[in-house]
């Protein structure tokens, strides 16, 4: 029994505990009592080891950037710089390559350069930049694209591309300008693009003018296009309505009132 007590002390030292003299000096008892002590010591040792392991794991449980993310950022920056240099070239074909490359760069700065390229003197550059902005759904480009709709020196072909781009972007800020543009006496094909864009944007503010056009329009084709746009807008799911009791008040606490006399 003395050897058993020594084994228990050694077992506790292995798991980082200070030996307890009580076990070392305790007189030998019955076999049943020795087994009971061994079970208690074993349970306490495993509980301590489990708690230590959980604590160690909890310290390293935070999210860590993957190796792919760690090396992706410098590559994206390098790709952005390379395509920006191409945009500054005097060769239109090189500038086109720069626009294609910027469309593949996941960086907000790429959108800024694409918006600037949408005003390039070369029509091919402008069209490619506009198409790319629509593909990446860059809402930052909405103000410039809307402005170009009403510029006289922009040809109708480019304006059709602009309308298609605004429809892909889906920014509701373009709804009212497109409705104003639609009310002008312009080419029927361009008006059709404007109607398509309103349907793609899906803003319900466009329903009244589209309903008027579908009812009173002189062009049968445009009436059908307007009806299709109306159906598309109405079939669009409405945004969820948050009950007032669950709404979060972002206004902050009210200002303190005047001191009471």
C-alpha positions as CSV (number, residue, x, y, z in Angstrom):
1,X,0.0,0.0,0.0
2,X,2.9,2.3,0.6
3,X,4.0,1.8,-3.0
4,X,0.5,2.7,-4.2
5,X,0.6,6.0,-2.3
6,X,3.9,6.8,-3.9
7,X,2.5,6.0,-7.3
8,X,-0.4,8.4,-6.7
9,X,1.9,11.2,-5.7
10,X,4.0,10.6,-8.9
11,X,0.8,10.6,-11.0
12,X,-0.3,14.0,-9.6
13,X,3.2,15.5,-10.2
14,X,2.9,14.4,-13.9
15,X,-0.2,16.6,-14.3
16,X,1.4,19.6,-12.7
17,X,0.1,19.3,-9.2
18,X,2.1,19.7,-6.0
19,X,2.3,16.4,-4.1
20,X,0.1,16.3,-1.1
21,X,1.8,15.0,2.0
22,X,-1.4,13.6,3.2
23,X,-1.4,10.8,0.6
24,X,2.3,10.1,1.1
25,X,2.1,9.8,4.9
26,X,-1.3,8.2,5.2
27,X,-1.2,4.7,6.6
28,X,-2.3,1.8,4.5
29,X,-6.0,1.1,4.6
30,X,-8.2,-1.5,3.0
31,X,-8.1,-2.2,-0.7
32,X,-11.5,-0.7,-1.2
33,X,-10.4,2.6,0.3
34,X,-7.3,2.7,-1.8
35,X,-9.2,2.2,-5.0
36,X,-11.6,5.0,-4.0
37,X,-8.8,7.4,-3.5
38,X,-7.2,6.4,-6.8
39,X,-10.5,7.1,-8.6
40,X,-10.8,10.5,-7.0
41,X,-7.3,11.5,-7.8
42,X,-7.6,10.3,-11.4
43,X,-10.9,12.2,-11.9
44,X,-9.4,15.4,-10.5
45,X,-6.3,15.1,-12.7
46,X,-8.3,14.6,-15.9
47,X,-10.6,17.5,-15.0
48,X,-7.7,19.8,-14.5
49,X,-6.1,18.7,-17.7
50,X,-9.3,19.2,-19.6
51,X,-9.8,22.7,-18.2
52,X,-6.2,23.6,-19.2
53,X,-6.7,22.3,-22.7
54,X,-10.0,24.3,-23.1
55,X,-8.3,27.4,-21.9
56,X,-5.4,27.0,-24.3
57,X,-7.8,26.4,-27.2
58,X,-9.9,29.4,-26.2
59,X,-6.9,31.7,-26.5
60,X,-6.4,30.8,-30.2
61,X,-10.0,30.5,-31.2
62,X,-10.1,33.9,-32.9
63,X,-10.4,34.2,-36.6
64,X,-7.1,34.2,-38.4
65,X,-6.5,35.4,-42.0
66,X,-5.8,32.6,-44.3
67,X,-2.6,32.3,-46.3
68,X,-4.5,33.0,-49.5
69,X,-6.0,36.3,-48.1
70,X,-2.5,37.3,-46.8
71,X,-1.0,37.1,-50.3
72,X,-4.0,38.2,-52.3
73,X,-4.0,41.9,-51.2
74,X,-0.5,42.6,-52.6
75,X,-1.4,40.9,-55.8
76,X,-4.6,42.9,-56.2
77,X,-2.6,46.2,-55.5
78,X,0.0,45.2,-58.1
79,X,-2.7,44.4,-60.6
80,X,-4.4,47.7,-60.0
81,X,-1.2,49.6,-60.5
82,X,-0.4,47.8,-63.8
83,X,-3.9,48.5,-65.3
84,X,-3.8,52.1,-64.1
85,X,-0.6,52.6,-66.0
86,X,-2.2,51.1,-69.1
87,X,-5.1,53.6,-68.8
88,X,-2.6,56.4,-69.1
89,X,-1.2,55.1,-72.4
90,X,-1.7,57.0,-75.6
91,X,-2.5,53.8,-77.4
92,X,-6.3,53.1,-77.3
93,X,-5.8,49.3,-77.4
94,X,-3.6,49.5,-74.4
95,X,-6.3,51.5,-72.5
96,X,-8.8,48.9,-73.4
97,X,-6.6,46.3,-71.8
98,X,-6.4,48.4,-68.7
99,X,-10.2,48.6,-68.5
100,X,-10.6,44.9,-68.9
101,X,-8.0,44.4,-66.1
102,X,-9.7,46.9,-63.8
103,X,-13.0,45.0,-64.1
104,X,-11.2,42.0,-62.5
105,X,-9.7,43.9,-59.6
106,X,-11.6,43.8,-56.3
107,X,-10.6,47.2,-55.2
108,X,-12.8,50.4,-54.7
109,X,-10.1,52.4,-56.4
110,X,-10.6,50.5,-59.6
111,X,-14.2,51.9,-59.8
112,X,-12.8,55.4,-59.6
113,X,-10.6,54.9,-62.6
114,X,-13.4,53.2,-64.5
115,X,-15.7,56.1,-63.9
116,X,-13.0,58.5,-65.2
117,X,-12.6,56.2,-68.3
118,X,-16.3,56.6,-69.0
119,X,-15.5,60.1,-70.1
120,X,-12.6,59.1,-72.4
121,X,-12.4,60.9,-75.7
122,X,-12.3,57.6,-77.6
123,X,-15.8,56.1,-77.9
124,X,-14.6,52.6,-77.7
125,X,-13.0,53.3,-74.3
126,X,-16.1,55.0,-73.0
127,X,-18.4,52.1,-74.1
128,X,-16.1,49.5,-72.6
129,X,-15.8,51.4,-69.3
130,X,-19.6,51.8,-69.1
131,X,-20.2,48.1,-69.8
132,X,-17.6,47.2,-67.1
133,X,-19.3,49.4,-64.6
134,X,-22.6,47.7,-65.2
135,X,-21.0,44.2,-64.9
136,X,-19.6,45.0,-61.5
137,X,-22.7,46.9,-60.4
138,X,-20.8,50.0,-59.4
139,X,-23.4,52.4,-57.8
140,X,-20.6,55.0,-57.4
141,X,-20.9,55.5,-61.2
142,X,-24.6,56.4,-61.1
143,X,-24.3,60.3,-60.9
144,X,-21.9,60.4,-63.8
145,X,-23.9,58.0,-66.0
146,X,-27.1,60.0,-65.4
147,X,-25.3,63.2,-66.3
148,X,-24.1,61.7,-69.6
149,X,-27.7,60.8,-70.5
150,X,-28.5,64.5,-71.0
151,X,-25.3,65.6,-72.7
152,X,-25.8,66.6,-76.3
153,X,-22.3,65.4,-77.4
154,X,-23.0,61.8,-76.3
155,X,-24.3,59.8,-79.2
156,X,-27.5,57.7,-78.9
157,X,-25.6,54.4,-79.1
158,X,-23.6,55.3,-76.0
159,X,-26.8,56.5,-74.2
160,X,-28.3,53.1,-74.9
161,X,-25.3,51.5,-73.2
162,X,-25.6,53.9,-70.3
163,X,-29.3,52.9,-69.8
164,X,-28.4,49.2,-69.9
165,X,-25.6,49.8,-67.4
166,X,-28.0,51.7,-65.0
167,X,-30.4,48.8,-65.2
168,X,-27.7,46.4,-64.2
169,X,-26.5,48.6,-61.4
170,X,-30.0,48.9,-60.0
171,X,-29.5,52.1,-58.1
172,X,-32.9,53.7,-57.3
173,X,-31.3,57.2,-57.6
174,X,-31.4,56.7,-61.4
175,X,-35.2,56.2,-61.5
176,X,-36.3,59.9,-61.6
177,X,-33.7,61.0,-64.2
178,X,-34.6,58.1,-66.5
179,X,-38.3,59.0,-66.2
180,X,-37.4,62.5,-67.2
181,X,-35.3,61.2,-70.1
182,X,-38.1,59.0,-71.2
183,X,-40.5,61.9,-71.4
184,X,-38.3,63.5,-74.1
185,X,-38.9,63.2,-77.8
186,X,-36.1,60.7,-78.5
187,X,-35.5,57.7,-80.7
188,X,-38.0,54.9,-79.9
189,X,-35.1,52.4,-79.5
190,X,-33.5,54.6,-76.8
191,X,-36.9,54.9,-75.1
192,X,-37.2,51.2,-75.1
193,X,-33.9,50.9,-73.3
194,X,-35.0,53.5,-70.8
195,X,-38.2,51.4,-70.1
196,X,-36.1,48.2,-69.7
197,X,-33.8,50.0,-67.3
198,X,-36.7,51.1,-65.1
199,X,-38.0,47.5,-65.0
200,X,-34.5,46.2,-64.0
201,X,-34.1,48.8,-61.3
202,X,-37.4,47.8,-59.8
203,X,-38.2,51.1,-58.1
204,X,-42.0,51.4,-57.5
205,X,-41.7,55.1,-58.1
206,X,-41.5,54.4,-61.8
207,X,-45.0,52.7,-61.9
208,X,-47.2,55.8,-62.5
209,X,-45.3,57.0,-65.6
210,X,-45.0,53.4,-66.9
211,X,-48.7,52.9,-66.4
212,X,-49.5,56.1,-68.3
213,X,-47.2,54.9,-71.1
214,X,-48.7,51.5,-71.3
215,X,-52.2,53.0,-71.4
216,X,-51.8,56.1,-73.6
217,X,-48.5,55.4,-75.6
218,X,-48.7,55.8,-79.4
219,X,-46.1,53.1,-80.1
220,X,-47.5,49.6,-79.6
221,X,-44.1,48.0,-79.1
222,X,-43.3,50.5,-76.3
223,X,-46.6,49.9,-74.7
224,X,-45.8,46.2,-74.5
225,X,-42.4,46.9,-73.1
226,X,-43.9,49.2,-70.5
227,X,-46.4,46.5,-69.5
228,X,-43.5,44.0,-69.1
229,X,-41.6,46.5,-66.9
230,X,-44.6,47.1,-64.8
231,X,-45.0,43.3,-64.2
232,X,-41.3,43.0,-63.3
233,X,-41.5,45.8,-60.7
234,X,-44.7,44.5,-59.2
235,X,-43.3,41.0,-58.9
236,X,-40.3,42.2,-57.2
237,X,-40.4,41.3,-53.4
238,X,-41.0,44.3,-51.2
239,X,-38.5,45.1,-48.5
240,X,-39.3,43.7,-45.1
241,X,-41.3,45.9,-42.8
242,X,-39.9,46.1,-39.2
243,X,-42.5,46.5,-36.5
244,X,-42.1,49.7,-34.5
245,X,-41.6,47.7,-31.3
246,X,-38.5,46.0,-32.9
247,X,-37.1,49.0,-34.8
248,X,-33.8,50.3,-33.5
249,X,-33.8,54.0,-32.7
250,X,-30.5,55.4,-34.0
251,X,-31.3,59.0,-32.9
252,X,-29.8,58.6,-29.5
253,X,-31.2,59.9,-26.2
254,X,-33.2,63.2,-26.3
255,X,-31.3,66.4,-25.3
256,X,-31.8,67.4,-21.7
257,X,-34.5,69.9,-21.1
258,X,-34.1,73.3,-19.3
259,X,-33.4,73.1,-15.6
260,X,-36.4,73.2,-13.4
261,X,-36.7,76.1,-11.0
